[in-house]
Amino acid sequence: MARINPAMMRAKTALELTTELYARRMSELGNVVNISIETPKKETQLLSFKIGVNGERMGGMKAPIEVGQRRADVAYVNPLAIVNMAYLGRGFYKARLPLRVLAVFPSWDRIAFVVSKDLGLKSLGDIATRKIPLKLSTRAAGVNNTTYYTLSKILSFYGLSFAKIKRWGGELQECVRPSAPERIRGIRQRTLCAIFDEGINRKDGWLTESLRNGYDILPLEPEVVTKMERLGYMRALIPKARYPRLKQDIVTIDFSGWPLLTHRWLPDGIAYSICESIEARRDTIACDQGPVDLKMLCKSTDGGPLQIPLHPGAVKFYKDKNYL
């Protein structure tokens, strides 16, 4: 271990205690993590470092802005498409942000627009044409929620919005998580007309429950998919091979990947050490698709379609260790 001064000793002790405490009591402590290691003005030779995860500022659409404008150095977000949009400066983001990726933790996922078969719908456009007052289950509202933003953007290309559905007499059930108990109950009791969400990666989750109880998935039209691709999203399929109750593969938008992102100014050595830390702690790091595989973190995969550059320091690490 490098020689450390008393201030560093206190900071390291605090980090060690926080890690162990959260591992033991995470169900009570919540999900928002903000860690800041500040350098006193008289110690300008030392690096200040800020990492933020979850919450209103660091868990949604604003996180790439916080990193790109150097108010934070590292963020951990979902999905990868949001980071790509920010890198391109499109959609929610009004200017290109100088972002880089340190790792992409695989998390296979898709957006799904699910409706009751009783409605006889072939397209989301039918909802707008018929002004159907859906009883709709979706994600909790807020433009800073990446799921809500993505769903709203897709609906807008059909002349739809959640506000319009409510004006037509519809009701919204806003869920904090995809397989929330109230949603599963509504699916089983057939009190819901539709479910618009992501979080379909669990084979025993809300989508499987829907397909088992008289619901189907609406495909997105090619022109809508193209418009989403121009923003930085990727087209994807919900495969029949994964959901046998489907008649065919369904065209939709990808919602995969948990990128660990940073900005282009992060020193190469720090980026390298972050990757070393992932390697050293891979047995204790929770990953949505099982054990951490370093070879999967630095390449574009079905569970993490990487579209923006890796940080040079990360590239050096992955190459040095023969992961890339």
VENQUILIN-V513344 format. One record per pair of residues at least 12 apart in sequence whose ideal C-beta (glycine too) atoms are under 10 Angstrom apart, sorted by the first residue. I is the first residue (numbers start at 0). GAP is how many residues later the second one is. Records with the same first field share a line. If there is no record, write none. Layout:
BEGIN
I = GAP + GAP
END
This chain:
BEGIN
4 = 38 + 41
6 = 30 + 31 + 32 + 33 + 36 + 39
7 = 29 + 38
10 = 24 + 25 + 26 + 27
11 = 25
13 = 21 + 23
14 = 20 + 22
17 = 15 + 17
18 = 262 + 265
22 = 261 + 263
25 = 260
29 = 24 + 25
30 = 22 + 23 + 24 + 28
31 = 20 + 21 + 22 + 23 + 24 + 25 + 26 + 27
32 = 18 + 19 + 20 + 21 + 22 + 25 + 26 + 43
33 = 16 + 17 + 18 + 19 + 20 + 21 + 23 + 24 + 38
34 = 14 + 15 + 16 + 17 + 18 + 37 + 39
35 = 12 + 13 + 14 + 15 + 16 + 36 + 37
36 = 12 + 13 + 14 + 36
37 = 12
46 = 26 + 219 + 220 + 222 + 223
47 = 25
48 = 23 + 24 + 25 + 217 + 218 + 221
49 = 16 + 17 + 20 + 21 + 22 + 23 + 24 + 25
50 = 16 + 21 + 22 + 23 + 24 + 25 + 209 + 211 + 223
51 = 14 + 15 + 19 + 20 + 21 + 22 + 23 + 24 + 25
52 = 19 + 21 + 22 + 23 + 24 + 207
53 = 21 + 22 + 23
54 = 89
55 = 86 + 88 + 89
56 = 14 + 15 + 18 + 87
57 = 13 + 14 + 16 + 17 + 18 + 19
58 = 16 + 17 + 18 + 19 + 85 + 86 + 87
59 = 17 + 18 + 22 + 32 + 82 + 83 + 84 + 85 + 86 + 87 + 88 + 89
60 = 16 + 21 + 24 + 25 + 30 + 31 + 32 + 81 + 82 + 83 + 84 + 85 + 87 + 88 + 89
61 = 13 + 15 + 24 + 30 + 81 + 82
62 = 12 + 13 + 14 + 15 + 19 + 20 + 23 + 81 + 83 + 196 + 198
63 = 13 + 18 + 19 + 20 + 21 + 22 + 23 + 28 + 29 + 33 + 35 + 195 + 197 + 199
64 = 21 + 27 + 28 + 29 + 30 + 32 + 34
65 = 31 + 197
66 = 16 + 19 + 30 + 31 + 32 + 33 + 194 + 195 + 196 + 199
67 = 15 + 18 + 19 + 21 + 25 + 27 + 28 + 29 + 30 + 31 + 193 + 194 + 195 + 196
68 = 28 + 29 + 194
69 = 28 + 192 + 193 + 194 + 195 + 196
70 = 192
71 = 189 + 190 + 191
72 = 188 + 189 + 190 + 192 + 193 + 194 + 197 + 198 + 201
73 = 28 + 186 + 187 + 188 + 189 + 192 + 196 + 197 + 200
74 = 24 + 184 + 185 + 186 + 187 + 188
75 = 26 + 27 + 29 + 182 + 183 + 184 + 185
76 = 69 + 180 + 181 + 182 + 183 + 184
77 = 27 + 29 + 31 + 68 + 69 + 120 + 177 + 178 + 179 + 180 + 181 + 210
78 = 28 + 30 + 31 + 32 + 67 + 68 + 71 + 119 + 154 + 155 + 174 + 175 + 176 + 177 + 178 + 179 + 180 + 225 + 226
79 = 21 + 24 + 25 + 27 + 152 + 153 + 154 + 174 + 175 + 176 + 177 + 178 + 179 + 181 + 220 + 223 + 224 + 225 + 226 + 227 + 228
80 = 30 + 65 + 69 + 147 + 148 + 150 + 151 + 152 + 153 + 155 + 172 + 173 + 174 + 175 + 176 + 178 + 224 + 226
81 = 64 + 67 + 68 + 150 + 151 + 173 + 175 + 177 + 179
82 = 14 + 16 + 17 + 18 + 21 + 149 + 174 + 176 + 177 + 178 + 223 + 224 + 225
83 = 15 + 17 + 147 + 148 + 149 + 150 + 173 + 175 + 221 + 222 + 223 + 224
84 = 12 + 61 + 64 + 65 + 68 + 143 + 146 + 147 + 148 + 222 + 223
85 = 12 + 13 + 146 + 175 + 222
86 = 12 + 13 + 14 + 145 + 174 + 220 + 221 + 222
87 = 142 + 143 + 144 + 219 + 220
88 = 143
89 = 140 + 141 + 142 + 143
90 = 58 + 59 + 62 + 137 + 139 + 140 + 141 + 142
91 = 51 + 52 + 54 + 57 + 58 + 61 + 139 + 140
92 = 138 + 139
96 = 164 + 166 + 167 + 211
97 = 164 + 165 + 166 + 167
98 = 160 + 162 + 163 + 164 + 165 + 209 + 210 + 212
99 = 159 + 161 + 162 + 163 + 164 + 165 + 166 + 171 + 208 + 209 + 210 + 211 + 212 + 213 + 214 + 215
100 = 156 + 158 + 159 + 160 + 161 + 170 + 196 + 197 + 203 + 205 + 206 + 207 + 208 + 209 + 210 + 213
101 = 157 + 158 + 159 + 160 + 164 + 168 + 169 + 170 + 172 + 173 + 176 + 195 + 196 + 208 + 209 + 211 + 212 + 215
102 = 155 + 156 + 157 + 158 + 171 + 172 + 175 + 189 + 191 + 193 + 194 + 195 + 201 + 203 + 207 + 208 + 211 + 214 + 215
103 = 152 + 153 + 154 + 155 + 156 + 157 + 192 + 193 + 194 + 195 + 196 + 197 + 199 + 200 + 201 + 202 + 203 + 204 + 206
104 = 152 + 153 + 154 + 155 + 173 + 180 + 181 + 182 + 183 + 184 + 187 + 188 + 191 + 192 + 198 + 199
105 = 150 + 151 + 152 + 181 + 182 + 183 + 184 + 186 + 187 + 190 + 191 + 193 + 195 + 196 + 197 + 198 + 199
106 = 92 + 94 + 148 + 149 + 150 + 151 + 152 + 180 + 181 + 182 + 196 + 197
107 = 92 + 93 + 128 + 134 + 146 + 147 + 148 + 149 + 180 + 181 + 193 + 194 + 195 + 196
108 = 38 + 69 + 89 + 90 + 91 + 92 + 93 + 127 + 145 + 146 + 147 + 148 + 149 + 179 + 194
109 = 88 + 89 + 90 + 91 + 97 + 107 + 126 + 127 + 128 + 129 + 132 + 140 + 142 + 143 + 144 + 145 + 146
110 = 36 + 39 + 40 + 43 + 85 + 86 + 87 + 88 + 89 + 109 + 117 + 122 + 125 + 127 + 141 + 142 + 143 + 144
111 = 66 + 83 + 84 + 85 + 86 + 87 + 88 + 94 + 95 + 98 + 103 + 105 + 106 + 126 + 131 + 138 + 140 + 141 + 143
112 = 14 + 25 + 38 + 41 + 42 + 45 + 81 + 82 + 83 + 84 + 103 + 104 + 105 + 106 + 107 + 137 + 139 + 140
113 = 22 + 23 + 73 + 78 + 79 + 80 + 81 + 82 + 83 + 86 + 92 + 93 + 95 + 96 + 97 + 101 + 102 + 103 + 104
114 = 12 + 17 + 19 + 21 + 77 + 78 + 79 + 80 + 81 + 95 + 100 + 101 + 102 + 103
115 = 18 + 19 + 71 + 74 + 76 + 77 + 78 + 79 + 94 + 97 + 98 + 99 + 100
116 = 96 + 97 + 98 + 99
117 = 72 + 75 + 96 + 97
118 = 13 + 15 + 74 + 75 + 96 + 97 + 99
120 = 13 + 72 + 73 + 95 + 97
121 = 96 + 97
122 = 35 + 95 + 96 + 97 + 98 + 101
123 = 30 + 31 + 33 + 34 + 35 + 36 + 70 + 72 + 94 + 95 + 96 + 97 + 100
124 = 32 + 33 + 34 + 35 + 93 + 96 + 99
125 = 32 + 92
126 = 28 + 31 + 32 + 33 + 37 + 38 + 41 + 43 + 66 + 67 + 91
127 = 27 + 30 + 31 + 32 + 33 + 36 + 37 + 40
128 = 29 + 30
129 = 38
130 = 29 + 33 + 34 + 36 + 37 + 38 + 39
131 = 33 + 36 + 37 + 38 + 61 + 62
132 = 32 + 33 + 34 + 35 + 36 + 37 + 38 + 60
133 = 28 + 31 + 32 + 34 + 35 + 36 + 37 + 38 + 58 + 59 + 60 + 61 + 62
134 = 30 + 34 + 35 + 36 + 37 + 38 + 51 + 56 + 57 + 58 + 59
135 = 26 + 29 + 30 + 34 + 35 + 36 + 37 + 38 + 56 + 57 + 58 + 59 + 60
136 = 34 + 35 + 36 + 37 + 38 + 41 + 43 + 45 + 46 + 47 + 49 + 50 + 54 + 55 + 56 + 57 + 58 + 59 + 60 + 69 + 73
137 = 13 + 14 + 17 + 24 + 27 + 34 + 35 + 36 + 37 + 40 + 45 + 56 + 57 + 58 + 59
138 = 12 + 13 + 35 + 36 + 37 + 38 + 39 + 41 + 57 + 58 + 59 + 60
139 = 32 + 34 + 35 + 36 + 37 + 40
140 = 21 + 31 + 33
141 = 32
144 = 29
145 = 52 + 109
146 = 31 + 49 + 50 + 51 + 52 + 108
147 = 14 + 26 + 48 + 49
149 = 46 + 47 + 48 + 78 + 81 + 83 + 103 + 105
150 = 45 + 46 + 47 + 102
151 = 44
152 = 71 + 74 + 75 + 78 + 80 + 100
153 = 42 + 66 + 70 + 71 + 73 + 74 + 79 + 98 + 99
154 = 41 + 69
155 = 68 + 71
156 = 63 + 64 + 66 + 67 + 68 + 69 + 70 + 71
157 = 62 + 63 + 66
159 = 36
161 = 12 + 34
164 = 28 + 29 + 31
169 = 23 + 24
170 = 20 + 21 + 22
171 = 24
172 = 13 + 18 + 19 + 22
174 = 20 + 22 + 24 + 31
176 = 20 + 22 + 29
177 = 17 + 19 + 20 + 21 + 22 + 23 + 24 + 27 + 28 + 29
178 = 18 + 20 + 21 + 23 + 25 + 26 + 27 + 28 + 29 + 30
179 = 17 + 19 + 26
182 = 12 + 14 + 22 + 23 + 26 + 27
183 = 21 + 22 + 25 + 26 + 29
185 = 20 + 27
186 = 19 + 20 + 21 + 22 + 23 + 24 + 25 + 26 + 27 + 28
187 = 21 + 22 + 24 + 25
188 = 24
189 = 23 + 24 + 25
191 = 18 + 21 + 23
192 = 22
193 = 16 + 21 + 24
194 = 12 + 14 + 15 + 20 + 22
195 = 22
196 = 58
197 = 54 + 55 + 56 + 57 + 58
198 = 56
199 = 17 + 38 + 42 + 43 + 52 + 55
200 = 41 + 54 + 55 + 87 + 88 + 102
201 = 86
202 = 39 + 40
206 = 31 + 35 + 36 + 38 + 39
207 = 34 + 35 + 36 + 37
209 = 33 + 35
210 = 32 + 33 + 34 + 35
211 = 33
214 = 30
215 = 29 + 30 + 31 + 34
216 = 21 + 26 + 28 + 29 + 30 + 33 + 34 + 35
217 = 32 + 33 + 34
218 = 18 + 19 + 29 + 30 + 31 + 32 + 33
219 = 15 + 30 + 31 + 32 + 33
220 = 30
221 = 13 + 29
223 = 27 + 28 + 29
224 = 26 + 27 + 28
227 = 24 + 25 + 26
228 = 24 + 25
230 = 22
231 = 75 + 76
232 = 20 + 21 + 22 + 72 + 74
233 = 19 + 20 + 21 + 22 + 23 + 66 + 71 + 73
234 = 16 + 17 + 18 + 19
235 = 13 + 14 + 15 + 16 + 17 + 18 + 19 + 20 + 66 + 69
236 = 12 + 13 + 14 + 15 + 17
237 = 12 + 13 + 14
253 = 48 + 49 + 50 + 51
255 = 32 + 33 + 45 + 46 + 47 + 48 + 49
256 = 31 + 43 + 44 + 45 + 46 + 47 + 48 + 49 + 50
257 = 29 + 30 + 31 + 45 + 46
258 = 38 + 45 + 47 + 48 + 49
259 = 14 + 15 + 18 + 37 + 51 + 54
260 = 47 + 50
261 = 12 + 49 + 51 + 52
262 = 48
263 = 45 + 47 + 48
265 = 45 + 46 + 47 + 48
266 = 44 + 46
267 = 43 + 44 + 45 + 46 + 47 + 48 + 49
268 = 44 + 47
269 = 41 + 43
270 = 39 + 40 + 41 + 42 + 43 + 44 + 45 + 46
271 = 39 + 40 + 41 + 42 + 43 + 44 + 45 + 46 + 48
272 = 40 + 44
273 = 37 + 39 + 40 + 43
274 = 19 + 22 + 23 + 35 + 36 + 38 + 39 + 40 + 41 + 42 + 43 + 45 + 46 + 48
275 = 41 + 44 + 45
277 = 14 + 16 + 19 + 36 + 39
278 = 13 + 15 + 18 + 38 + 39 + 42 + 44
281 = 12 + 15
286 = 16
287 = 15 + 16
288 = 12 + 13 + 14 + 15
292 = 30
293 = 23 + 24 + 27 + 28 + 29 + 30
294 = 23 + 26 + 27 + 28 + 29
295 = 27
296 = 13 + 17 + 21 + 26 + 27
297 = 12 + 16 + 17 + 19 + 20 + 21 + 23 + 25 + 26
298 = 19 + 24 + 25
309 = 14
END
